[in-house]
């Protein structure tokens, strides 16, 4: 009895460490958006560069998401998880001490490396720590940790930017991270054998260069007129990504396994995830700029309006997952995407004098849709993939979703900047200018275009999700 009690206590402490890691990485996905205006002013970051504080972090996680799992297999999942924690804390400390544009972007990239190691190994550490009959509950707490982190990111970001220095959005990670790291050293134990793996460094480099070139070209479009240089960046990025696909087809252990797309229903599921992220991730950014720029709300007031959506979305997620288990993933995933389209259309009707309750209500509607889509779509992927390929399928899904997130900001800014001068539009996006009444009207019109574009992308995602019902649901034997 004493041994069982000790084991249960150890598992509870281990889960606390894992949830803490997921929570603080989730916090840093949202909290920085609220601090962009203050960082831009304090560090004299150029208007066209400040967005890389957000995009750079996401880009690193995207590039590493399929590789850090292999590193965990090679050198120990717990060891890599703990290393990720340590790198994240060091990155946070350095971000808080940043002195110019180059330093804050570089240290955010370092943070992204730590975040990738933590987020990508947390699921494997849970599987190693808990027996099969307890893993579902543990994964549930892991999901709750992510939702709480997203809420805290918005709320703490508003409080810190309003009442403290922007540097505190990074300082708060240090004591939490150190405490969790020390606890991890004590309670987490390696539970799996080391496995020999090959890292796909050529694939990582090609994907990184291709995505970076495209993103650089798109962000320059937000502040400059279209030019030969921008065209070269965009075309060059596409060319490199084509080379990436050709190289991956020849790799024995590719970064992005293209073979998995031979499995029926997986291709539409993966692309639906990419399009959903592309359409949805910039919503937070656009709404905060509307609330702080057009409506002149303080960061704390703007962030508090979004909290109900996060709370309700956290409640809907498990319900959507159970519904997918009962009736299959196609209907809840497709309906969830359709609900998000409704939210985007509502946002596209906002004016400089719209009641703020409309924003609250639309954010709740969008959160309900997302809560229905994510567990169902993830279930569709895992149901279609062969058991021996679960890890590959999960990594590819994360890569597609992260790619959509990375491009979401840039695409929204390019579209919204068409209504007024590009320089002025980008200044509004980062909160470094005050809006006149006429400018507010024009900027709101640009936001409408961005929301309508997102609604169109989300409709395409819904169509792809619905197509899965006509595909063969049986798992294909692709590997081996």
N, C-alpha and C positions, 0 to 999 in steps of 0.2 A: 504493500500500500504506500509505504514511504517512497519507494522507487518510482511508482506510478505518479505520485504527487510531484516528485522532483522533476520527472520528465515533462509533466504538464506545465509546470512553472517555467522550465527551460524553453518549451515551445512558445509559451505566451510572451516571454522576454524576446525570443527570436522574432516573433511576429511584430512586436513593438518596434524593433529595430528596422525591420523591412518596411513597415508602414511609414515610419518616420522618413526613411530614404525616399520613398515614392512621394510623400507629402511635400518635402522641401523642393524636389525637382519640379513638381507640379506648380508650386508657388512661384517659382522663378520663370515659368512659362507665361504667366499672366501679370505678375507684379510689375515687371519692367515697363510695360506699355504705359502705365500711369506716370512713370517717372521720366519718360523721354523728354518732355519739355524742360524740366529742371536740369537734366544731364546735358542737354544740348546747350543750354545757356552757361552752365558752370564750367564745362570742359571745352567750350567753343568748338563743338563738333559741327562740321558742315551739314547743311540741310540734306544733301543727297547721301550723307554717310551715316546719319544717326539711326536710320532704319536697320542698319547692319548689326546694331546692338541686339535687335530681336531676331533678325533673319540668320545671322551668323550662328547663334546658339542652336537654332532649329536645324540648320544645315549640317552642323557637326553631328548632331544626334541622328539625322537621316543617314549620313554616310557610314556611321559606325554601328547602326542598329543590327545589321545582319552579321557583323564581324565579331563583336564583343562576346556573343554567345560562344563562338568558336574559341575565343581566347579563354573564356571560363572553362570550357571542356579541357583545354590544354594545360592550364596552370592552376585550376581550382576555382569553382564558382564563388565560394565564400571569399577567397582571397581577392578575386577581381571585384567583387561587390564592395569589400572593405577598401580596396584601393580606389575605387570610384568615389566612395564617400570622402576619402582623404583629398583626392584631387578636387572634388566639388567644393570642399571647405577652403582649400588653398585658393582656388579660383575666386570664391566669394570674397575672401579677405583682400585679394589683389584688386578685385573690382571696386571694393570700398575705398581703396587707396589710389585709384586711377587718377592720372593728372592731365591726360589729353585724349584726343580722339583715338589715336593708335592704341593706347594702353587699354582703354575700356573695351574696345572691340576684341583685342587679343586675349584679354582676360576672360571675356565672355565665351570665346572659343574654348579656352581651357575649362571653364565651367561646363560647357557642353560635353567635353570628353568624360568628365566625371559623371554628369547626368546620364550619359549613354551607358556607362558601366553599371550604374545603380539600377536604372530602369530595366535594362535588358537582362540582367542577371537575377532580379528579384523573384521572378516567376520560377526560375530553376532552383533558387535557394529554398523557396517554399516547398517545392516538390521533394527536395532532399531532406527537409526538416520534418515534414508532416507525413503521416501514413495516408494512403489513398482515401480512407473514409473521412479524413479531416481536412483534406485539401480544399474542397469546395468552400467551406466556411472561411478558411484562410485567404483564399482568392477574393472572397467577398469583402473581407476587411481591407485587402489591398486596393480594391476598387473604391471603397469608401475613402481611403486615404487620399486617392487621387482627386476625388470630388471635393473633399475638405480642403485640400491644397489649392485647388482652383478658386474656391470661395475666399480662403485666406489671402490668396494673391491679390484678388480684387479689393477686399476690405482693407488689408494691411497696407496695400499700395496707396489707397486713398488717404488713410490716416497718416502714414509716414510722410507722404509728399505734402500734405496739408500742414502738419504740425512739427515735423522734424526735417532733417536733411535727407535728400535722395540716397545718400550713402548708406543710410540705415536699412534700405531694402536688401543690402548685401551683408551688413554687419550682423543682422539677426540670424543669418545662416550659420555663423561661426560657432557660437556656444551650443546651439542645437546639434549641429553637425559633429562637433568634437565629442559631445556627450554620447550621441548615438554611435560614433565610431568606436569609442572606448567600450561601450556596452557590447558592440558587435564582436570585438576581439575576445570578449569574455564568454558570450553565449552561443555564437554561431560556430558550427562545426562542419567540416567538409563531409559530405555524405555520398560522394560519387567517386568513381575511379577516373583518373586522368585519361583523356583520349587524344590520340594524335590527330591533328587537323592541319589543313593548309589554308593560310590567309590569302585572300585574293587582292593583293596590293595593286596590281594593274587595274582591276575593276574599280577599286576605291578611288584611284587617281583620276581615271577617265570620267567616272560619274561626278566626282567633285568638280573637275574642270568644266564639264558640260553644264552642270547646274549653276555653277558660279558665273559662267559667261552669260547664260540666259538671264540670271537674276541681275547681274550688273547692267546689262542692256536695258532691262525693264525698269530698274530704279533710276537710271539716267533719263529715261523717257518721262519720268514724273517731274523733272526739273529742267529738261532741255527739249528743243525741237528735234524731230527725227533727223538723223544724219547718217552719213556713210559709216562712221565709227560705230554707232548704235546698231546699224544693219549688220556690220561685220561681227559684232558681239553676239547678236541673236542667231545669225546663220552659223557662226562658228560653234556656238553652243549646241545647236541641233546636229551639226556634223559630228562633233565629238560624242554625242549621245548615240548616234548611229554606229560609230566605231565601237563604243562601249558594248552595244548589243552583240556585235559580231565577235568581239573578244570573249564575252561571257559564254557564247555558244561553244567556244573551243576549250573552256576551262573545265578541269575535272571537278573542282570544288568552287563554283562561281560565287561571287558576292550575291548576285541576284539570279536565282535558279529559274531559267526560262522554261525548263522542262515541266515545271509544275503547272504551266498553263495548258498542257495537254489534258489535264484533268477536267472533265465537264463541270460547268458552273463556276469554276474558280476565276476565270478571266473576268466575267462580268462582276463578280463579287469584289475583286481587287480594284477594278477600274471605278466601281461605284464608291469604294472607300476613298480613292484619290479625288474623285469629283466632289464628294461630300465635303472633304477637308478643304478643297480649293474654294468651294462656295461659302463655307461656313466659318472658317477660322478667322477671317478678317472682320466678321460681324462685330466682335468685341472692340476691335480697333476703331472701326467706323462709328460705332455708337458712342464710345467715349469721346471721340473728336466732335461728334454732334452735340453731346451733352455739355462738354467743356468749352468747345469753340462757339457753336451757334447759340446754345442756351446759357452760356456763361456760368455753369455750375462749378463748384469747387470739386477737386478730385474725390474727396470723401463723399460728397453728396451724389456725385455721378456713380461712384462704385456701389453705394448702398442700394441704388435702384435696381441693380442687376443681381443682387443676392437671392431674392426669391426664385429666380429662374434656376440658379445653381442648386438650391435646396430641393426644389421640385424635380429637377432633372436627376438628382441623386436617388430620389424615391422611385422614380419611374423606371430607372435602369434595371433593377432586379425583377420588376414586374414584366418588362419587355423580354427579359431573358427567359422567364418561366413560360411566357406566352409562346416564344419561339420553340421551346421544348415540346409544348403541347400540340401546336398546329403547324409547326415547321417555320423556318426563318423568312420565307419569301414575303408573306403578307405583312408581318410586323415591320420588316425592314423597309419595304416599299411604302407602306402607310406612313412610317416615320419620316421618310424623305419628303412625302407629300405634305405632311404637317409643317416641315421646315420651309417648304416653298411658301406656304401661307404666311409664316412669320416674316419672310423676306419681302413679300409683297406689301405687308403692313408697314414695314420700315420704309419702303419706297413711297409711302404716302405722307411721311412726316414733313411738317413745315416748321418754320422758326417759332411758331406759337402753338404747336400741338400740345395737348395735355400730356404730362409726363407719365400718367398712368398707361397711356398707349404703349410707351416704351417698355414699361414693366410687364404689361400683358403680353406683348409680342415676344419678349424674351422668355417668358414662361412657355408660350406656345412652341417656340423653337427648341427649348430644353426638353419638352415632352417628346417632340419628334426625334431629337438626338438620342434620348433615353430609350426610345423604341428601336432606332436603327442600329446602334453600335453592338449591343449584345446579340441581336438577331444576325447581323452581317458576320460577326466573328464566329457565331455558331455555324453559319452557312459554309464558311471557309473550312472550319475544322471537320464538319460533317463530310465535306467533299474530298478532303485530303486523306491519303492513306496514312495509317497510324505511324508508319516509320518515317513519315515526312511532316509530322506536326510541327517540329521546330523550324523547318524550312518554310512551311506555309505561314507560320506566325511571323517570322522575320520578314518575308516578302510583303505581307499585309501591312506591317508597321512601316516598311520603307515606302510603300505607295501612299499611305495616309500622311506620313511626314512630308513627302514631296509635295502633296497638295497644300499642306500647312505652310510650307516654305514659300510657295508661289502665291498664296492667297493675298498676303499683304501687298506684294508688288502689283498684282493684277488689279486689285481694288484701287490702288493709288493712281495707276495709269488711267483707268476709266474715269475716276472722280475728278482728275485734274484737267479734264477737257472743258469744264464749264467756265473756268477762270484761268488766269495766267498760271503757268506751271510753278513758277517760283512761289507765288502767293498760296497756291493750293498746298504745296508741300510744307510751307511754313505753318499753315493751319493744321495739317496733319500732325506735326510735332508740337503744336501749341505755342509757337514762338511769335505769334502775331495776334493783334486784336481785330475782331471783325466789326465792320460797319454793318448797318442794316442791309444795304444793297449787296454787300459781299456775302453776308450770311445767307441771303436768298439764293445767290448764284452757287454758293458752295453746297447748300442743301440740294439744289438741282443736280449737282455732280454726284452727290451721295445717292440720289435716286437712281442714277444710271448704274452705279456700282451694285446697288441692291437688285435691280432688275437683271443685270448680267449674272449675278449669283443665283437668282431664281431660275434663270434659264439653264445654268449648269446643274443645279439641283434637280430640275425636271429630267435632264438627260441621265443623271444618276438613278432617278426613280425608274426610268424606262429600262435601264440596264438591269436594275434589281428585279423588275417584273419578268424580264426575259428568262431569268433563271428557272422559272416554273416550267418552261418548255424543254429545259436541258435534262439530260440523263442524270439523276441524282446519285447513281451508284459510283463508288470510288473507282478511279482508273488505276491500273497497275502500271505506273510510269517508270518508277525507279527499279533498277535491278533487272 
